[in-house]
């Protein structure tokens, strides 16, 4: 997965696309779709102590973020490399 890191480089122990199931230390992937925008939940992920977030646009949040062109593709690449 290639992207631009904003914030501190760190580690994570899992991945989630849903803040309702996100656990502290996991990486949140903010998926985009025709009826939803995962970036709306990045602050909630930060509040839940996510390790960081994968987003498709720069966002002002106190959380390490990786900015990519396509969050769904990035999720697939993460899964392939896990």
N, C-alpha and C positions, 0 to 999 in steps of 0.2 A: 504494500500500500504506500503510495507516495502522496505527500501533502505537506503543508506548511504548519509547523508546530508553533503554537503561541503559548507561552508559559513554560513551566519546568518539565523536563523529561522525567518520566517516572515509569512505574510498572503497574500492571492491573492483573486481577485474578479471575476475571470473567468479563463477559460482554452482555449488554442488554439493550434492547430497542424500546423498552417500555418502563417508564419510571415507577409504575405500580409494582414491578417485580425486581427493580434495581436494588442491589445490595451495596453497602459501603465497599469501596475498593474496586468496583467494576467500571468498565469503560462504557459510556452511554453513546450509542450511535443514533443520531437524530435523522431518521429517515424522512423522506419527502414523498408526497403523493398528491393526487388531484384534490383530495378532500382533507389533507392534514399536513402539518408542518412541524416536524420534530424539534426544530429549533425553539419552538414555543415552550418546550419542557426542559431546556438546558439549565435554567436557573434552578428548577426543581431538582434536577440531577445533582447540581452542586450542593444544594441544601441537604440532599440525602448522602453526601460524602462520596460521590462518584470519584474515581481516579482521574477522569478526564472525559472529553466528549469529542466525537467525530462529527463535524458539521460541514455544510457546503457554503457557508458565508461567515465572515468575521462577525463575532458577537461579543458584546461587552459583558463579561461574566468573570467572577473570581474562580476560575477553573482552567486547567490546561486544556487546550483545544487543538485538534488537528483539522485543518481546513483542506477539504478535498473537493474535486469537481462533482463527484457522484457518491453519496453516502451508501447507497445500496451496493454499488460495485465495491466500495471499500470494505463493507461488511463481508462480502463474498471472498475478497482477498484475505481478510483476517481469518475467516473460517478455513480457507485452503491452507493457510500457514500455521494453523493452531496445532 
